[in-house]
C-alpha cells in the first residue's frame, strides 16, 4: 500500500469540493486558522498566568479557632 498517485489526489480534491462546495472551503479554513490562533493565544496566557499570581495573597482559608 504505497503512496497515492496524482490521480488519487485529484479525485480526493474533487470529492471534497463537491461535498463542501467551493465557497465553503475557504471559510472553513479561515475558521480553522482563527481557532488555532485563539488556542495559541490561550496557551501563552496560561503560561504567563503563574508569574502574575505570585504577588497575590493566598486565598486558602487558614486554621480555624475551634472553641
CHARMM-style PDB file with segment names, atoms N, HN, CA, C and O in Angstrom:
ATOM      1  N   UNK     1       0.846  -1.161   0.000  1.00  0.00      PROA
ATOM      2  CA  UNK     1       0.000   0.000   0.000  1.00  0.00      PROA
ATOM      3  C   UNK     1       0.893   1.227   0.000  1.00  0.00      PROA
ATOM      4  O   UNK     1       1.209   1.772   1.057  1.00  0.00      PROA
ATOM      5  N   UNK     2       1.289   1.647  -1.149  1.00  0.00      PROA
ATOM      6  HN  UNK     2       1.033   1.204  -2.008  1.00  0.00      PROA
ATOM      7  CA  UNK     2       2.204   2.767  -1.294  1.00  0.00      PROA
ATOM      8  C   UNK     2       1.491   4.098  -1.252  1.00  0.00      PROA
ATOM      9  O   UNK     2       0.323   4.186  -0.875  1.00  0.00      PROA
ATOM     10  N   UNK     3       2.210   5.129  -1.643  1.00  0.00      PROA
ATOM     11  HN  UNK     3       3.159   5.058  -1.949  1.00  0.00      PROA
ATOM     12  CA  UNK     3       1.631   6.474  -1.639  1.00  0.00      PROA
ATOM     13  C   UNK     3       0.613   6.618  -2.764  1.00  0.00      PROA
ATOM     14  O   UNK     3       0.641   5.873  -3.743  1.00  0.00      PROA
ATOM     15  N   UNK     4      -0.268   7.568  -2.613  1.00  0.00      PROA
ATOM     16  HN  UNK     4      -0.291   8.174  -1.817  1.00  0.00      PROA
ATOM     17  CA  UNK     4      -1.292   7.785  -3.613  1.00  0.00      PROA
ATOM     18  C   UNK     4      -0.711   8.544  -4.805  1.00  0.00      PROA
ATOM     19  O   UNK     4       0.163   9.396  -4.647  1.00  0.00      PROA
ATOM     20  N   UNK     5      -1.198   8.228  -5.972  1.00  0.00      PROA
ATOM     21  HN  UNK     5      -1.908   7.536  -6.101  1.00  0.00      PROA
ATOM     22  CA  UNK     5      -0.716   8.898  -7.182  1.00  0.00      PROA
ATOM     23  C   UNK     5      -1.451  10.224  -7.372  1.00  0.00      PROA
ATOM     24  O   UNK     5      -2.359  10.552  -6.608  1.00  0.00      PROA
ATOM     25  N   UNK     6      -1.066  10.961  -8.365  1.00  0.00      PROA
ATOM     26  HN  UNK     6      -0.329  10.695  -8.986  1.00  0.00      PROA
ATOM     27  CA  UNK     6      -1.657  12.265  -8.645  1.00  0.00      PROA
ATOM     28  C   UNK     6      -3.154  12.135  -8.943  1.00  0.00      PROA
ATOM     29  O   UNK     6      -3.944  12.978  -8.515  1.00  0.00      PROA
ATOM     30  N   UNK     7      -3.541  11.108  -9.659  1.00  0.00      PROA
ATOM     31  HN  UNK     7      -2.900  10.424 -10.006  1.00  0.00      PROA
ATOM     32  CA  UNK     7      -4.966  10.945  -9.982  1.00  0.00      PROA
ATOM     33  C   UNK     7      -5.790  10.678  -8.714  1.00  0.00      PROA
ATOM     34  O   UNK     7      -6.934  11.122  -8.615  1.00  0.00      PROA
ATOM     35  N   UNK     8      -5.219   9.965  -7.759  1.00  0.00      PROA
ATOM     36  HN  UNK     8      -4.290   9.604  -7.840  1.00  0.00      PROA
ATOM     37  CA  UNK     8      -5.936   9.733  -6.499  1.00  0.00      PROA
ATOM     38  C   UNK     8      -6.131  11.053  -5.746  1.00  0.00      PROA
ATOM     39  O   UNK     8      -7.208  11.304  -5.204  1.00  0.00      PROA
ATOM     40  N   UNK     9      -5.096  11.892  -5.711  1.00  0.00      PROA
ATOM     41  HN  UNK     9      -4.222  11.688  -6.151  1.00  0.00      PROA
ATOM     42  CA  UNK     9      -5.206  13.172  -5.023  1.00  0.00      PROA
ATOM     43  C   UNK     9      -6.218  14.088  -5.711  1.00  0.00      PROA
ATOM     44  O   UNK     9      -6.964  14.803  -5.042  1.00  0.00      PROA
ATOM     45  N   UNK    10      -6.247  14.067  -7.037  1.00  0.00      PROA
ATOM     46  HN  UNK    10      -5.641  13.486  -7.580  1.00  0.00      PROA
ATOM     47  CA  UNK    10      -7.229  14.875  -7.766  1.00  0.00      PROA
ATOM     48  C   UNK    10      -8.649  14.395  -7.495  1.00  0.00      PROA
ATOM     49  O   UNK    10      -9.568  15.205  -7.370  1.00  0.00      PROA
ATOM     50  N   UNK    11      -8.827  13.098  -7.405  1.00  0.00      PROA
ATOM     51  HN  UNK    11      -8.080  12.440  -7.507  1.00  0.00      PROA
ATOM     52  CA  UNK    11     -10.142  12.538  -7.097  1.00  0.00      PROA
ATOM     53  C   UNK    11     -10.579  12.928  -5.674  1.00  0.00      PROA
ATOM     54  O   UNK    11     -11.739  13.280  -5.457  1.00  0.00      PROA
ATOM     55  N   UNK    12      -9.668  12.867  -4.729  1.00  0.00      PROA
ATOM     56  HN  UNK    12      -8.726  12.581  -4.906  1.00  0.00      PROA
ATOM     57  CA  UNK    12      -9.982  13.275  -3.355  1.00  0.00      PROA
ATOM     58  C   UNK    12     -10.341  14.756  -3.319  1.00  0.00      PROA
ATOM     59  O   UNK    12     -11.305  15.137  -2.655  1.00  0.00      PROA
ATOM     60  N   UNK    13      -9.593  15.591  -4.015  1.00  0.00      PROA
ATOM     61  HN  UNK    13      -8.810  15.282  -4.555  1.00  0.00      PROA
ATOM     62  CA  UNK    13      -9.884  17.016  -4.077  1.00  0.00      PROA
ATOM     63  C   UNK    13     -11.254  17.274  -4.694  1.00  0.00      PROA
ATOM     64  O   UNK    13     -12.001  18.122  -4.205  1.00  0.00      PROA
ATOM     65  N   UNK    14     -11.591  16.563  -5.749  1.00  0.00      PROA
ATOM     66  HN  UNK    14     -10.985  15.873  -6.147  1.00  0.00      PROA
ATOM     67  CA  UNK    14     -12.893  16.729  -6.398  1.00  0.00      PROA
ATOM     68  C   UNK    14     -14.025  16.352  -5.444  1.00  0.00      PROA
ATOM     69  O   UNK    14     -15.038  17.049  -5.381  1.00  0.00      PROA
ATOM     70  N   UNK    15     -13.865  15.274  -4.715  1.00  0.00      PROA
ATOM     71  HN  UNK    15     -13.042  14.708  -4.767  1.00  0.00      PROA
ATOM     72  CA  UNK    15     -14.902  14.849  -3.762  1.00  0.00      PROA
ATOM     73  C   UNK    15     -15.048  15.884  -2.652  1.00  0.00      PROA
ATOM     74  O   UNK    15     -16.169  16.205  -2.256  1.00  0.00      PROA
ATOM     75  N   UNK    16     -13.956  16.400  -2.152  1.00  0.00      PROA
ATOM     76  HN  UNK    16     -13.046  16.139  -2.473  1.00  0.00      PROA
ATOM     77  CA  UNK    16     -14.012  17.424  -1.098  1.00  0.00      PROA
ATOM     78  C   UNK    16     -14.723  18.671  -1.615  1.00  0.00      PROA
ATOM     79  O   UNK    16     -15.554  19.243  -0.910  1.00  0.00      PROA
ATOM     80  N   UNK    17     -14.411  19.095  -2.828  1.00  0.00      PROA
ATOM     81  HN  UNK    17     -13.736  18.630  -3.402  1.00  0.00      PROA
ATOM     82  CA  UNK    17     -15.069  20.274  -3.397  1.00  0.00      PROA
ATOM     83  C   UNK    17     -16.557  20.028  -3.622  1.00  0.00      PROA
ATOM     84  O   UNK    17     -17.368  20.937  -3.441  1.00  0.00      PROA
ATOM     85  N   UNK    18     -16.918  18.832  -4.007  1.00  0.00      PROA
ATOM     86  HN  UNK    18     -16.260  18.093  -4.155  1.00  0.00      PROA
ATOM     87  CA  UNK    18     -18.339  18.520  -4.213  1.00  0.00      PROA
ATOM     88  C   UNK    18     -19.076  18.515  -2.875  1.00  0.00      PROA
ATOM     89  O   UNK    18     -20.176  19.056  -2.765  1.00  0.00      PROA
ATOM     90  N   UNK    19     -18.476  17.910  -1.873  1.00  0.00      PROA
ATOM     91  HN  UNK    19     -17.582  17.469  -1.962  1.00  0.00      PROA
ATOM     92  CA  UNK    19     -19.137  17.793  -0.571  1.00  0.00      PROA
ATOM     93  C   UNK    19     -19.231  19.153   0.114  1.00  0.00      PROA
ATOM     94  O   UNK    19     -20.305  19.527   0.585  1.00  0.00      PROA
ATOM     95  N   UNK    20     -18.143  19.891   0.180  1.00  0.00      PROA
ATOM     96  HN  UNK    20     -17.270  19.587  -0.202  1.00  0.00      PROA
ATOM     97  CA  UNK    20     -18.133  21.144   0.915  1.00  0.00      PROA
ATOM     98  C   UNK    20     -18.477  22.350   0.051  1.00  0.00      PROA
ATOM     99  O   UNK    20     -18.907  23.377   0.576  1.00  0.00      PROA
ATOM    100  N   UNK    21     -18.300  22.248  -1.229  1.00  0.00      PROA
ATOM    101  HN  UNK    21     -17.951  21.414  -1.655  1.00  0.00      PROA
ATOM    102  CA  UNK    21     -18.553  23.378  -2.108  1.00  0.00      PROA
ATOM    103  C   UNK    21     -17.353  24.303  -2.154  1.00  0.00      PROA
ATOM    104  O   UNK    21     -16.598  24.392  -1.186  1.00  0.00      PROA
ATOM    105  N   UNK    22     -17.173  24.989  -3.266  1.00  0.00      PROA
ATOM    106  HN  UNK    22     -17.786  24.916  -4.052  1.00  0.00      PROA
ATOM    107  CA  UNK    22     -16.002  25.843  -3.449  1.00  0.00      PROA
ATOM    108  C   UNK    22     -16.062  27.071  -2.548  1.00  0.00      PROA
ATOM    109  O   UNK    22     -15.013  27.591  -2.165  1.00  0.00      PROA
ATOM    110  N   UNK    23     -17.252  27.551  -2.199  1.00  0.00      PROA
ATOM    111  HN  UNK    23     -18.103  27.129  -2.510  1.00  0.00      PROA
ATOM    112  CA  UNK    23     -17.366  28.748  -1.376  1.00  0.00      PROA
ATOM    113  C   UNK    23     -17.169  28.471   0.105  1.00  0.00      PROA
ATOM    114  O   UNK    23     -16.668  29.328   0.833  1.00  0.00      PROA
ATOM    115  N   UNK    24     -17.554  27.296   0.557  1.00  0.00      PROA
ATOM    116  HN  UNK    24     -17.962  26.600  -0.034  1.00  0.00      PROA
ATOM    117  CA  UNK    24     -17.465  26.990   1.984  1.00  0.00      PROA
ATOM    118  C   UNK    24     -16.071  26.566   2.412  1.00  0.00      PROA
ATOM    119  O   UNK    24     -15.726  26.692   3.587  1.00  0.00      PROA
ATOM    120  N   UNK    25     -15.269  26.070   1.496  1.00  0.00      PROA
ATOM    121  HN  UNK    25     -15.549  25.968   0.541  1.00  0.00      PROA
ATOM    122  CA  UNK    25     -13.936  25.583   1.847  1.00  0.00      PROA
ATOM    123  C   UNK    25     -13.017  26.691   2.367  1.00  0.00      PROA
ATOM    124  O   UNK    25     -12.393  26.494   3.410  1.00  0.00      PROA
ATOM    125  N   UNK    26     -12.899  27.848   1.700  1.00  0.00      PROA
ATOM    126  HN  UNK    26     -13.406  28.009   0.853  1.00  0.00      PROA
ATOM    127  CA  UNK    26     -12.049  28.909   2.259  1.00  0.00      PROA
ATOM    128  C   UNK    26     -12.556  29.413   3.607  1.00  0.00      PROA
ATOM    129  O   UNK    26     -11.757  29.741   4.485  1.00  0.00      PROA
ATOM    130  N   UNK    27     -13.876  29.477   3.777  1.00  0.00      PROA
ATOM    131  HN  UNK    27     -14.525  29.210   3.064  1.00  0.00      PROA
ATOM    132  CA  UNK    27     -14.433  29.912   5.052  1.00  0.00      PROA
ATOM    133  C   UNK    27     -14.074  28.923   6.157  1.00  0.00      PROA
ATOM    134  O   UNK    27     -13.736  29.327   7.270  1.00  0.00      PROA
ATOM    135  N   UNK    28     -14.146  27.635   5.852  1.00  0.00      PROA
ATOM    136  HN  UNK    28     -14.420  27.307   4.948  1.00  0.00      PROA
ATOM    137  CA  UNK    28     -13.793  26.619   6.843  1.00  0.00      PROA
ATOM    138  C   UNK    28     -12.315  26.699   7.199  1.00  0.00      PROA
ATOM    139  O   UNK    28     -11.955  26.544   8.366  1.00  0.00      PROA
ATOM    140  N   UNK    29     -11.458  26.937   6.223  1.00  0.00      PROA
ATOM    141  HN  UNK    29     -11.750  27.063   5.275  1.00  0.00      PROA
ATOM    142  CA  UNK    29     -10.033  27.056   6.506  1.00  0.00      PROA
ATOM    143  C   UNK    29      -9.753  28.317   7.330  1.00  0.00      PROA
ATOM    144  O   UNK    29      -8.881  28.303   8.199  1.00  0.00      PROA
ATOM    145  N   UNK    30     -10.474  29.394   7.068  1.00  0.00      PROA
ATOM    146  HN  UNK    30     -11.182  29.405   6.362  1.00  0.00      PROA
ATOM    147  CA  UNK    30     -10.315  30.616   7.858  1.00  0.00      PROA
ATOM    148  C   UNK    30     -10.747  30.397   9.302  1.00  0.00      PROA
ATOM    149  O   UNK    30     -10.093  30.874  10.230  1.00  0.00      PROA
ATOM    150  N   UNK    31     -11.848  29.675   9.491  1.00  0.00      PROA
ATOM    151  HN  UNK    31     -12.379  29.287   8.738  1.00  0.00      PROA
ATOM    152  CA  UNK    31     -12.306  29.360  10.844  1.00  0.00      PROA
ATOM    153  C   UNK    31     -11.296  28.480  11.568  1.00  0.00      PROA
ATOM    154  O   UNK    31     -11.051  28.665  12.760  1.00  0.00      PROA
ATOM    155  N   UNK    32     -10.717  27.537  10.863  1.00  0.00      PROA
ATOM    156  HN  UNK    32     -10.916  27.386   9.894  1.00  0.00      PROA
ATOM    157  CA  UNK    32      -9.702  26.668  11.454  1.00  0.00      PROA
ATOM    158  C   UNK    32      -8.478  27.479  11.877  1.00  0.00      PROA
ATOM    159  O   UNK    32      -7.951  27.283  12.972  1.00  0.00      PROA
ATOM    160  N   UNK    33      -8.031  28.378  11.020  1.00  0.00      PROA
ATOM    161  HN  UNK    33      -8.459  28.537  10.130  1.00  0.00      PROA
ATOM    162  CA  UNK    33      -6.870  29.212  11.340  1.00  0.00      PROA
ATOM    163  C   UNK    33      -7.168  30.118  12.532  1.00  0.00      PROA
ATOM    164  O   UNK    33      -6.312  30.310  13.395  1.00  0.00      PROA
ATOM    165  N   UNK    34      -8.374  30.674  12.582  1.00  0.00      PROA
ATOM    166  HN  UNK    34      -9.069  30.518  11.880  1.00  0.00      PROA
ATOM    167  CA  UNK    34      -8.760  31.535  13.702  1.00  0.00      PROA
ATOM    168  C   UNK    34      -8.779  30.734  15.005  1.00  0.00      PROA
ATOM    169  O   UNK    34      -8.368  31.240  16.050  1.00  0.00      PROA
ATOM    170  N   UNK    35      -9.249  29.502  14.949  1.00  0.00      PROA
ATOM    171  HN  UNK    35      -9.583  29.091  14.100  1.00  0.00      PROA
ATOM    172  CA  UNK    35      -9.268  28.646  16.129  1.00  0.00      PROA
ATOM    173  C   UNK    35      -7.867  28.299  16.609  1.00  0.00      PROA
ATOM    174  O   UNK    35      -7.611  28.263  17.813  1.00  0.00      PROA
ATOM    175  N   UNK    36      -6.964  28.046  15.677  1.00  0.00      PROA
ATOM    176  HN  UNK    36      -7.172  28.075  14.700  1.00  0.00      PROA
ATOM    177  CA  UNK    36      -5.578  27.736  16.051  1.00  0.00      PROA
ATOM    178  C   UNK    36      -4.925  28.951  16.689  1.00  0.00      PROA
ATOM    179  O   UNK    36      -4.220  28.822  17.690  1.00  0.00      PROA
ATOM    180  N   UNK    37      -5.156  30.152  16.111  1.00  0.00      PROA
ATOM    181  HN  UNK    37      -5.728  30.257  15.298  1.00  0.00      PROA
ATOM    182  CA  UNK    37      -4.599  31.369  16.703  1.00  0.00      PROA
ATOM    183  C   UNK    37      -5.140  31.600  18.107  1.00  0.00      PROA
ATOM    184  O   UNK    37      -4.395  31.994  19.004  1.00  0.00      PROA
ATOM    185  N   UNK    38      -6.425  31.356  18.299  1.00  0.00      PROA
ATOM    186  HN  UNK    38      -7.030  31.036  17.570  1.00  0.00      PROA
ATOM    187  CA  UNK    38      -7.032  31.531  19.614  1.00  0.00      PROA
ATOM    188  C   UNK    38      -6.449  30.541  20.618  1.00  0.00      PROA
ATOM    189  O   UNK    38      -6.189  30.893  21.769  1.00  0.00      PROA
ATOM    190  N   UNK    39      -6.247  29.305  20.178  1.00  0.00      PROA
ATOM    191  HN  UNK    39      -6.458  29.019  19.243  1.00  0.00      PROA
ATOM    192  CA  UNK    39      -5.667  28.285  21.046  1.00  0.00      PROA
ATOM    193  C   UNK    39      -4.247  28.670  21.453  1.00  0.00      PROA
ATOM    194  O   UNK    39      -3.887  28.568  22.626  1.00  0.00      PROA
ATOM    195  N   UNK    40      -3.444  29.110  20.494  1.00  0.00      PROA
ATOM    196  HN  UNK    40      -3.736  29.193  19.541  1.00  0.00      PROA
ATOM    197  CA  UNK    40      -2.066  29.502  20.796  1.00  0.00      PROA
ATOM    198  C   UNK    40      -2.024  30.704  21.731  1.00  0.00      PROA
ATOM    199  O   UNK    40      -1.182  30.769  22.627  1.00  0.00      PROA
ATOM    200  N   UNK    41      -2.937  31.662  21.521  1.00  0.00      PROA
ATOM    201  HN  UNK    41      -3.621  31.609  20.793  1.00  0.00      PROA
ATOM    202  CA  UNK    41      -3.013  32.821  22.395  1.00  0.00      PROA
ATOM    203  C   UNK    41      -3.390  32.394  23.813  1.00  0.00      PROA
ATOM    204  O   UNK    41      -2.831  32.906  24.783  1.00  0.00      PROA
ATOM    205  N   UNK    42      -4.318  31.474  23.937  1.00  0.00      PROA
ATOM    206  HN  UNK    42      -4.772  31.057  23.148  1.00  0.00      PROA
ATOM    207  CA  UNK    42      -4.706  30.967  25.245  1.00  0.00      PROA
ATOM    208  C   UNK    42      -3.577  30.229  25.935  1.00  0.00      PROA
ATOM    209  O   UNK    42      -3.429  30.321  27.153  1.00  0.00      PROA
ATOM    210  N   UNK    43      -2.787  29.504  25.177  1.00  0.00      PROA
ATOM    211  HN  UNK    43      -2.908  29.429  24.187  1.00  0.00      PROA
ATOM    212  CA  UNK    43      -1.649  28.788  25.762  1.00  0.00      PROA
ATOM    213  C   UNK    43      -0.608  29.782  26.266  1.00  0.00      PROA
ATOM    214  O   UNK    43      -0.004  29.550  27.314  1.00  0.00      PROA
ATOM    215  N   UNK    44      -0.384  30.878  25.551  1.00  0.00      PROA
ATOM    216  HN  UNK    44      -0.874  31.066  24.700  1.00  0.00      PROA
ATOM    217  CA  UNK    44       0.552  31.906  26.007  1.00  0.00      PROA
ATOM    218  C   UNK    44       0.039  32.561  27.275  1.00  0.00      PROA
ATOM    219  O   UNK    44       0.819  32.828  28.190  1.00  0.00      PROA
ATOM    220  N   UNK    45      -1.262  32.825  27.346  1.00  0.00      PROA
ATOM    221  HN  UNK    45      -1.895  32.608  26.603  1.00  0.00      PROA
ATOM    222  CA  UNK    45      -1.847  33.441  28.534  1.00  0.00      PROA
ATOM    223  C   UNK    45      -1.718  32.512  29.733  1.00  0.00      PROA
ATOM    224  O   UNK    45      -1.419  32.970  30.836  1.00  0.00      PROA
ATOM    225  N   UNK    46      -1.936  31.215  29.538  1.00  0.00      PROA
ATOM    226  HN  UNK    46      -2.178  30.842  28.642  1.00  0.00      PROA
ATOM    227  CA  UNK    46      -1.817  30.245  30.626  1.00  0.00      PROA
ATOM    228  C   UNK    46      -0.377  30.133  31.108  1.00  0.00      PROA
ATOM    229  O   UNK    46      -0.133  29.943  32.300  1.00  0.00      PROA
ATOM    230  N   UNK    47       0.563  30.246  30.200  1.00  0.00      PROA
ATOM    231  HN  UNK    47       0.364  30.400  29.232  1.00  0.00      PROA
ATOM    232  CA  UNK    47       1.973  30.130  30.577  1.00  0.00      PROA
ATOM    233  C   UNK    47       2.422  31.339  31.400  1.00  0.00      PROA
ATOM    234  O   UNK    47       3.292  31.207  32.260  1.00  0.00      PROA
ATOM    235  N   UNK    48       1.845  32.503  31.150  1.00  0.00      PROA
ATOM    236  HN  UNK    48       1.138  32.610  30.451  1.00  0.00      PROA
ATOM    237  CA  UNK    48       2.249  33.694  31.888  1.00  0.00      PROA
ATOM    238  C   UNK    48       1.407  33.899  33.145  1.00  0.00      PROA
ATOM    239  O   UNK    48       1.736  34.773  33.947  1.00  0.00      PROA
ATOM    240  N   UNK    49       0.350  33.141  33.348  1.00  0.00      PROA
ATOM    241  HN  UNK    49       0.083  32.431  32.696  1.00  0.00      PROA
ATOM    242  CA  UNK    49      -0.530  33.319  34.497  1.00  0.00      PROA
ATOM    243  C   UNK    49       0.167  33.066  35.835  1.00  0.00      PROA
ATOM    244  O   UNK    49      -0.045  33.864  36.749  1.00  0.00      PROA
ATOM    245  N   UNK    50       0.975  32.031  36.026  1.00  0.00      PROA
ATOM    246  HN  UNK    50       1.148  31.383  35.284  1.00  0.00      PROA
ATOM    247  CA  UNK    50       1.619  31.837  37.330  1.00  0.00      PROA
ATOM    248  C   UNK    50       2.532  32.995  37.713  1.00  0.00      PROA
ATOM    249  O   UNK    50       2.653  33.306  38.898  1.00  0.00      PROA
ATOM    250  N   UNK    51       3.163  33.630  36.767  1.00  0.00      PROA
ATOM    251  HN  UNK    51       3.065  33.377  35.804  1.00  0.00      PROA
ATOM    252  CA  UNK    51       4.031  34.767  37.061  1.00  0.00      PROA
ATOM    253  C   UNK    51       3.212  35.933  37.601  1.00  0.00      PROA
ATOM    254  O   UNK    51       3.669  36.651  38.491  1.00  0.00      PROA
ATOM    255  N   UNK    52       2.017  36.126  37.078  1.00  0.00      PROA
ATOM    256  HN  UNK    52       1.645  35.543  36.355  1.00  0.00      PROA
ATOM    257  CA  UNK    52       1.176  37.231  37.514  1.00  0.00      PROA
ATOM    258  C   UNK    52       0.572  36.960  38.883  1.00  0.00      PROA
ATOM    259  O   UNK    52       0.256  37.908  39.601  1.00  0.00      PROA
ATOM    260  N   UNK    53       0.403  35.713  39.266  1.00  0.00      PROA
ATOM    261  HN  UNK    53       0.661  34.942  38.683  1.00  0.00      PROA
ATOM    262  CA  UNK    53      -0.238  35.357  40.525  1.00  0.00      PROA
ATOM    263  C   UNK    53       0.720  35.358  41.709  1.00  0.00      PROA
ATOM    264  O   UNK    53       0.276  35.177  42.842  1.00  0.00      PROA
ATOM    265  N   UNK    54       2.003  35.554  41.491  1.00  0.00      PROA
ATOM    266  HN  UNK    54       2.363  35.701  40.570  1.00  0.00      PROA
ATOM    267  CA  UNK    54       2.963  35.475  42.579  1.00  0.00      PROA
ATOM    268  C   UNK    54       2.726  36.545  43.639  1.00  0.00      PROA
ATOM    269  O   UNK    54       2.976  36.291  44.818  1.00  0.00      PROA
ATOM    270  N   UNK    55       2.258  37.718  43.267  1.00  0.00      PROA
ATOM    271  HN  UNK    55       2.054  37.924  42.310  1.00  0.00      PROA
ATOM    272  CA  UNK    55       2.054  38.791  44.210  1.00  0.00      PROA
ATOM    273  C   UNK    55       0.720  38.722  44.936  1.00  0.00      PROA
ATOM    274  O   UNK    55       0.490  39.504  45.858  1.00  0.00      PROA
ATOM    275  N   UNK    56      -0.156  37.823  44.554  1.00  0.00      PROA
ATOM    276  HN  UNK    56       0.031  37.187  43.805  1.00  0.00      PROA
ATOM    277  CA  UNK    56      -1.465  37.724  45.171  1.00  0.00      PROA
ATOM    278  C   UNK    56      -1.387  36.999  46.506  1.00  0.00      PROA
ATOM    279  O   UNK    56      -0.573  36.090  46.666  1.00  0.00      PROA
ATOM    280  N   UNK    57      -2.229  37.391  47.477  1.00  0.00      PROA
ATOM    281  HN  UNK    57      -2.891  38.130  47.347  1.00  0.00      PROA
ATOM    282  CA  UNK    57      -2.244  36.676  48.755  1.00  0.00      PROA
ATOM    283  C   UNK    57      -2.849  35.287  48.589  1.00  0.00      PROA
ATOM    284  O   UNK    57      -3.572  35.023  47.628  1.00  0.00      PROA
ATOM    285  N   UNK    58      -2.550  34.420  49.519  1.00  0.00      PROA
ATOM    286  HN  UNK    58      -1.963  34.634  50.300  1.00  0.00      PROA
ATOM    287  CA  UNK    58      -3.062  33.061  49.483  1.00  0.00      PROA
ATOM    288  C   UNK    58      -4.561  33.088  49.756  1.00  0.00      PROA
ATOM    289  O   UNK    58      -4.991  33.650  50.763  1.00  0.00      PROA
ATOM    290  N   UNK    59      -5.354  32.498  48.885  1.00  0.00      PROA
ATOM    291  HN  UNK    59      -5.004  32.042  48.067  1.00  0.00      PROA
ATOM    292  CA  UNK    59      -6.799  32.532  49.014  1.00  0.00      PROA
ATOM    293  C   UNK    59      -7.336  31.382  49.854  1.00  0.00      PROA
ATOM    294  O   UNK    59      -8.536  31.335  50.127  1.00  0.00      PROA
ATOM    295  N   UNK    60      -6.480  30.453  50.270  1.00  0.00      PROA
ATOM    296  HN  UNK    60      -5.505  30.491  50.049  1.00  0.00      PROA
ATOM    297  CA  UNK    60      -6.948  29.323  51.064  1.00  0.00      PROA
ATOM    298  C   UNK    60      -7.261  29.776  52.484  1.00  0.00      PROA
ATOM    299  O   UNK    60      -6.554  30.615  53.042  1.00  0.00      PROA
ATOM    300  N   UNK    61      -8.316  29.223  53.068  1.00  0.00      PROA
ATOM    301  HN  UNK    61      -8.891  28.542  52.615  1.00  0.00      PROA
ATOM    302  CA  UNK    61      -8.631  29.598  54.453  1.00  0.00      PROA
ATOM    303  C   UNK    61      -7.584  29.050  55.412  1.00  0.00      PROA
ATOM    304  O   UNK    61      -7.044  27.962  55.211  1.00  0.00      PROA
ATOM    305  N   UNK    62      -7.311  29.818  56.451  1.00  0.00      PROA
ATOM    306  HN  UNK    62      -7.750  30.701  56.614  1.00  0.00      PROA
ATOM    307  CA  UNK    62      -6.329  29.410  57.452  1.00  0.00      PROA
ATOM    308  C   UNK    62      -6.954  28.479  58.474  1.00  0.00      PROA
ATOM    309  O   UNK    62      -8.126  28.122  58.357  1.00  0.00      PROA
ATOM    310  N   UNK    63      -6.179  28.085  59.478  1.00  0.00      PROA
ATOM    311  HN  UNK    63      -5.227  28.376  59.573  1.00  0.00      PROA
ATOM    312  CA  UNK    63      -6.738  27.207  60.511  1.00  0.00      PROA
ATOM    313  C   UNK    63      -7.798  27.951  61.325  1.00  0.00      PROA
ATOM    314  O   UNK    63      -7.662  29.142  61.605  1.00  0.00      PROA
ATOM    315  N   UNK    64      -8.832  27.241  61.692  1.00  0.00      PROA
ATOM    316  HN  UNK    64      -8.943  26.273  61.465  1.00  0.00      PROA
ATOM    317  CA  UNK    64      -9.932  27.846  62.431  1.00  0.00      PROA
ATOM    318  C   UNK    64      -9.717  27.649  63.931  1.00  0.00      PROA
ATOM    319  O   UNK    64      -9.189  26.631  64.378  1.00  0.00      PROA
ATOM    320  N   UNK    65     -10.135  28.633  64.672  1.00  0.00      PROA
ATOM    321  HN  UNK    65     -10.564  29.460  64.308  1.00  0.00      PROA
ATOM    322  CA  UNK    65     -10.054  28.575  66.104  1.00  0.00      PROA
ATOM    323  C   UNK    65     -11.331  27.915  66.626  1.00  0.00      PROA
ATOM    324  O   UNK    65     -12.390  28.542  66.649  1.00  0.00      PROA
ATOM    325  N   UNK    66     -11.232  26.656  67.042  1.00  0.00      PROA
ATOM    326  HN  UNK    66     -10.371  26.147  67.023  1.00  0.00      PROA
ATOM    327  CA  UNK    66     -12.395  25.906  67.487  1.00  0.00      PROA
ATOM    328  C   UNK    66     -12.516  26.052  69.003  1.00  0.00      PROA
ATOM    329  O   UNK    66     -11.556  25.769  69.721  1.00  0.00      PROA
ATOM    330  N   UNK    67     -13.647  26.476  69.494  1.00  0.00      PROA
ATOM    331  HN  UNK    67     -14.426  26.705  68.912  1.00  0.00      PROA
ATOM    332  CA  UNK    67     -13.859  26.619  70.942  1.00  0.00      PROA
ATOM    333  C   UNK    67     -14.943  25.730  71.411  1.00  0.00      PROA
ATOM    334  OT1 UNK    67     -15.259  25.717  72.601  1.00  0.00      PROA
TER     335      UNK     67
END
